[in-house]
């Protein structure tokens, strides 16, 4: 009984706290939520579930700067084209050797590699633009050297002809076994970045700039089959059903060729800006070589510096046999560098985030998030998928099973103010032999550094435990997934972090004063059996009632004044406002209204004398916080004038001429805001504007003199009315006879 009573009291106490200080929750449950974090050994499924990812087994542990391309021969040997040292690596039987190194001293990259049906290996070096034919013994002979410094992609036909996409002249070449080259396509682009040979002997080619996909038939007829919304078609892959998948790697805008740079030592230097073979790259890593000539690079860049995030959104498309093109997936902030089919599923490597995706229908499933910046190439060796990276260059074999452990480190969450952290809970499916645990850390700078708290010990209760990290503005969690079984993985569905922000004062953004709108008179309902009265004819508007400019915040104002304010609270607390006024020269604020939930107040200014006043609005969050924690914010207006005293009209004289025209003179005075307008009405007729005697009404005393039109004989009544700037009016009348 005592335990139950304690539980009830604790529940009531928590409810009271919840009523006093709103509890916020940070919830991560979607694929995009988890994808914003950093995974290691975990995968993010299409429906937003985190599981253990496939193991990555290092094949090339000693890194090189870049691996640009991969190719596989019929015996299962893997060839890797490397950069920043133009060499061709061969991996077979668990051994790695350097099969070939370009003999041209100016070459710095092997950009592409392909294997012919007879096992002959072809590799292209840059910037010499030389295509080498390499035997199994490593002996190489130049097969072709043309005017293009870049041979971006290679495909070898059954007869030993090599198709090569070049730049910067945007050609697709067919290089015969004797080295003779024929241009089969001159693209409307600077660079042909990707080449794929179809089973029927035709060729597909993707370009930079406009993102055009070309098809060249066996007879050499070239046509554009698709114009992608993005630039740079970098990757091509033929599916099991014969459809072609292609992917883009655009930057945020259609890039233009890079400009040459000039050496500070004098003379022209050649700057080669090499695009990642299947990448976009927003940052540019350039290679500068001494030269007398200048060569511009392609429209996008080689692998950019690690950590440079792309701003563009890129897509993977599918071209069906009938020519229809559909977009399979679209991912923001990445460029698709490479595509490959494996076990009937399409895989994609990206940059500059170095992620491996699997395409499931119209979803991109993140299988791995590498430390390397770009996944440059994918290949299938035997039954295993192999990937190559850049920045730095490594090769990994993707295992068939998942690893025993993996982590997901979330993005940094900004609670917007110093916060006290509450319960950490999560939803997960954990088969026997698997587990999920979560640790947290906090800090007061947006990027975790030495000032942050260390990772807490792991929480293991998914139904909720108090967070052990100290109060701070920013929080990050690390989910650890484990499995001792090769056939089972834990599945993390959702993570919830509860917290309470430290109370911050509300802010009164602005306070405005002006004329209150006049209440609209209700229209009387017609009585049964009584016809509705006819609509009254529109009244003639006085000539002086043209639309006036908005009232100044300094007045003058009179009658009913509307005080309008805008108040905000960073904690989203409920605000109640109290309104005060004070006359100029006074010390104490007088309360008009208190604890208003509305954002305006109409004030009858007849209750105070004419003069200068200020209004003060105080907003309090005590409706959402305990009294000892409530805070206030306020704003005071500029001084404004209240004027409720009407002008006076005196010395009203009427002189009637023999032709019935009356001449009227009057003196108008106002002690407050000054005369603004004068008008007259004869025999309750329409009001007519009177011009000022001196041409303008701009003082506290004005004289008016005007003549009427000829009047009928008999008695008439004239009313002269003066108005001030606060819209107060005063009048005088005179009765006269026209003989």
Beta strands, then each sheet from edge to edge (+ up, - down):
strand 1: 24-28
strand 2: 38-40
strand 3: 42-44
strand 4: 50-52
strand 5: 54-72
strand 6: 78-83
strand 7: 87-92
strand 8: 95-101
strand 9: 109-115
strand 10: 121-126
strand 11: 130-134
strand 12: 140-145
strand 13: 150-156
strand 14: 162-167
strand 15: 171-175
strand 16: 181-186
strand 17: 192-197
strand 18: 203-207
strand 19: 212-216
strand 20: 222-227
strand 21: 233-238
strand 22: 244-248
strand 23: 269-272
strand 24: 287-290
strand 25: 313-319
strand 26: 325-332
strand 27: 335-342
strand 28: 345-351
strand 29: 355-360
strand 30: 363-369
strand 31: 374-381
strand 32: 384-402
strand 33: 405-409
strand 34: 413-429
strand 35: 434-443
strand 36: 465-466
strand 37: 472-483
strand 38: 491-501
strand 39: 507-515
strand 40: 555-557
strand 41: 560-568
strand 42: 576-583
strand 43: 590-596
strand 44: 600-604
strand 45: 611-620
strand 46: 632-636
strand 47: 640-642
strand 48: 648-656
strand 49: 662-669
strand 50: 675-682
strand 51: 688-689
strand 52: 701-707
strand 53: 714-724
strand 54: 729-738
sheet 1: 1+ 38- 34+ 36-
sheet 2: 1+ 38- 34+ 37- 33+ 2-
sheet 3: 1+ 38- 34+ 37- 35+
sheet 4: 3+ 4-
sheet 5: 8+ 7- 6+ 5- 32+ 31-
sheet 6: 9+ 10- 11+ 12-
sheet 7: 13+ 14- 15+ 16-
sheet 8: 17+ 18- 19+ 20-
sheet 9: 21+ 22- 25+ 26-
sheet 10: 23+ 24-
sheet 11: 27+ 28- 29+ 30-
sheet 12: 39+ 41- 44+
sheet 13: 40+ 47+ 45- 42+ 43-
sheet 14: 40+ 47+ 45- 46+
sheet 15: 48+ 49- 52+
sheet 16: 51+ 50- 53+ 54-
end
